[in-house]
Amino acid sequence: MRTQRKFHKTHMTRPRKAGAPRNRRRLEQKRRLVALGMKEEEVDRLNSRDVLTLLQRPKKIAVANGVDWKG
């Protein structure tokens, strides 16, 4: 049996996230940092890579800012 042509015509690259969903995700991540006790001015100065790095250890940020960590 042969494989059908429709299986060969797949997309070669994965579509990238569009502007609006990306901006929404970044805003959501910044809100998480503010909820963990960081100052909003501090968070606004961070670039997206720094925000992601900080969100890898939320407990550490919460404890440093005096927020009760719920886990």
CNS distance restraints for C-alpha pairs under 8 A (distance, minus, plus):
assign (resid   3 and name CA) (resid   7 and name CA) 7.14 0.50 0.50
assign (resid   4 and name CA) (resid   8 and name CA) 7.37 0.50 0.50
assign (resid   5 and name CA) (resid   9 and name CA) 6.72 0.50 0.50
assign (resid   6 and name CA) (resid  10 and name CA) 7.53 0.50 0.50
assign (resid  17 and name CA) (resid  21 and name CA) 6.69 0.50 0.50
assign (resid  17 and name CA) (resid  22 and name CA) 6.36 0.50 0.50
assign (resid  18 and name CA) (resid  22 and name CA) 6.32 0.50 0.50
assign (resid  19 and name CA) (resid  23 and name CA) 6.12 0.50 0.50
assign (resid  20 and name CA) (resid  24 and name CA) 6.12 0.50 0.50
assign (resid  21 and name CA) (resid  25 and name CA) 6.13 0.50 0.50
assign (resid  22 and name CA) (resid  26 and name CA) 6.27 0.50 0.50
assign (resid  23 and name CA) (resid  27 and name CA) 6.13 0.50 0.50
assign (resid  24 and name CA) (resid  28 and name CA) 6.16 0.50 0.50
assign (resid  25 and name CA) (resid  29 and name CA) 6.24 0.50 0.50
assign (resid  26 and name CA) (resid  30 and name CA) 6.28 0.50 0.50
assign (resid  26 and name CA) (resid  48 and name CA) 7.02 0.50 0.50
assign (resid  27 and name CA) (resid  31 and name CA) 6.25 0.50 0.50
assign (resid  28 and name CA) (resid  32 and name CA) 6.38 0.50 0.50
assign (resid  29 and name CA) (resid  33 and name CA) 6.58 0.50 0.50
assign (resid  29 and name CA) (resid  51 and name CA) 7.12 0.50 0.50
assign (resid  29 and name CA) (resid  52 and name CA) 7.73 0.50 0.50
assign (resid  29 and name CA) (resid  55 and name CA) 7.75 0.50 0.50
assign (resid  30 and name CA) (resid  34 and name CA) 6.43 0.50 0.50
assign (resid  30 and name CA) (resid  43 and name CA) 6.45 0.50 0.50
assign (resid  30 and name CA) (resid  44 and name CA) 7.85 0.50 0.50
assign (resid  30 and name CA) (resid  51 and name CA) 6.94 0.50 0.50
assign (resid  31 and name CA) (resid  35 and name CA) 6.16 0.50 0.50
assign (resid  32 and name CA) (resid  36 and name CA) 6.26 0.50 0.50
assign (resid  33 and name CA) (resid  37 and name CA) 6.70 0.50 0.50
assign (resid  33 and name CA) (resid  38 and name CA) 5.88 0.50 0.50
assign (resid  33 and name CA) (resid  43 and name CA) 7.14 0.50 0.50
assign (resid  33 and name CA) (resid  51 and name CA) 7.87 0.50 0.50
assign (resid  33 and name CA) (resid  55 and name CA) 7.20 0.50 0.50
assign (resid  34 and name CA) (resid  38 and name CA) 4.86 0.50 0.50
assign (resid  34 and name CA) (resid  39 and name CA) 6.18 0.50 0.50
assign (resid  34 and name CA) (resid  40 and name CA) 6.01 0.50 0.50
assign (resid  34 and name CA) (resid  43 and name CA) 7.23 0.50 0.50
assign (resid  36 and name CA) (resid  58 and name CA) 7.22 0.50 0.50
assign (resid  36 and name CA) (resid  61 and name CA) 6.55 0.50 0.50
assign (resid  36 and name CA) (resid  62 and name CA) 4.95 0.50 0.50
assign (resid  36 and name CA) (resid  65 and name CA) 7.41 0.50 0.50
assign (resid  36 and name CA) (resid  67 and name CA) 6.58 0.50 0.50
assign (resid  37 and name CA) (resid  61 and name CA) 7.53 0.50 0.50
assign (resid  37 and name CA) (resid  62 and name CA) 6.12 0.50 0.50
assign (resid  37 and name CA) (resid  65 and name CA) 5.33 0.50 0.50
assign (resid  37 and name CA) (resid  66 and name CA) 7.25 0.50 0.50
assign (resid  37 and name CA) (resid  67 and name CA) 6.18 0.50 0.50
assign (resid  38 and name CA) (resid  42 and name CA) 6.89 0.50 0.50
assign (resid  38 and name CA) (resid  43 and name CA) 6.89 0.50 0.50
assign (resid  38 and name CA) (resid  61 and name CA) 7.79 0.50 0.50
assign (resid  38 and name CA) (resid  65 and name CA) 6.63 0.50 0.50
assign (resid  39 and name CA) (resid  43 and name CA) 6.40 0.50 0.50
assign (resid  40 and name CA) (resid  44 and name CA) 6.16 0.50 0.50
assign (resid  41 and name CA) (resid  45 and name CA) 6.57 0.50 0.50
assign (resid  42 and name CA) (resid  46 and name CA) 6.89 0.50 0.50
assign (resid  43 and name CA) (resid  51 and name CA) 7.74 0.50 0.50
assign (resid  46 and name CA) (resid  50 and name CA) 5.92 0.50 0.50
assign (resid  46 and name CA) (resid  51 and name CA) 6.36 0.50 0.50
assign (resid  47 and name CA) (resid  51 and name CA) 6.41 0.50 0.50
assign (resid  48 and name CA) (resid  52 and name CA) 6.34 0.50 0.50
assign (resid  49 and name CA) (resid  53 and name CA) 6.24 0.50 0.50
assign (resid  50 and name CA) (resid  54 and name CA) 6.16 0.50 0.50
assign (resid  51 and name CA) (resid  55 and name CA) 6.23 0.50 0.50
assign (resid  52 and name CA) (resid  56 and name CA) 6.52 0.50 0.50
assign (resid  53 and name CA) (resid  57 and name CA) 7.76 0.50 0.50
assign (resid  54 and name CA) (resid  58 and name CA) 6.98 0.50 0.50
assign (resid  54 and name CA) (resid  61 and name CA) 7.45 0.50 0.50
assign (resid  57 and name CA) (resid  61 and name CA) 6.77 0.50 0.50
assign (resid  58 and name CA) (resid  62 and name CA) 6.17 0.50 0.50
assign (resid  59 and name CA) (resid  63 and name CA) 6.09 0.50 0.50
assign (resid  59 and name CA) (resid  69 and name CA) 6.28 0.50 0.50
assign (resid  59 and name CA) (resid  71 and name CA) 7.45 0.50 0.50
assign (resid  60 and name CA) (resid  64 and name CA) 6.15 0.50 0.50
assign (resid  61 and name CA) (resid  65 and name CA) 6.23 0.50 0.50
assign (resid  62 and name CA) (resid  66 and name CA) 6.18 0.50 0.50
assign (resid  62 and name CA) (resid  67 and name CA) 4.97 0.50 0.50
assign (resid  62 and name CA) (resid  68 and name CA) 6.87 0.50 0.50
assign (resid  62 and name CA) (resid  69 and name CA) 6.20 0.50 0.50
assign (resid  63 and name CA) (resid  67 and name CA) 5.78 0.50 0.50
assign (resid  63 and name CA) (resid  68 and name CA) 6.98 0.50 0.50
assign (resid  63 and name CA) (resid  69 and name CA) 6.89 0.50 0.50
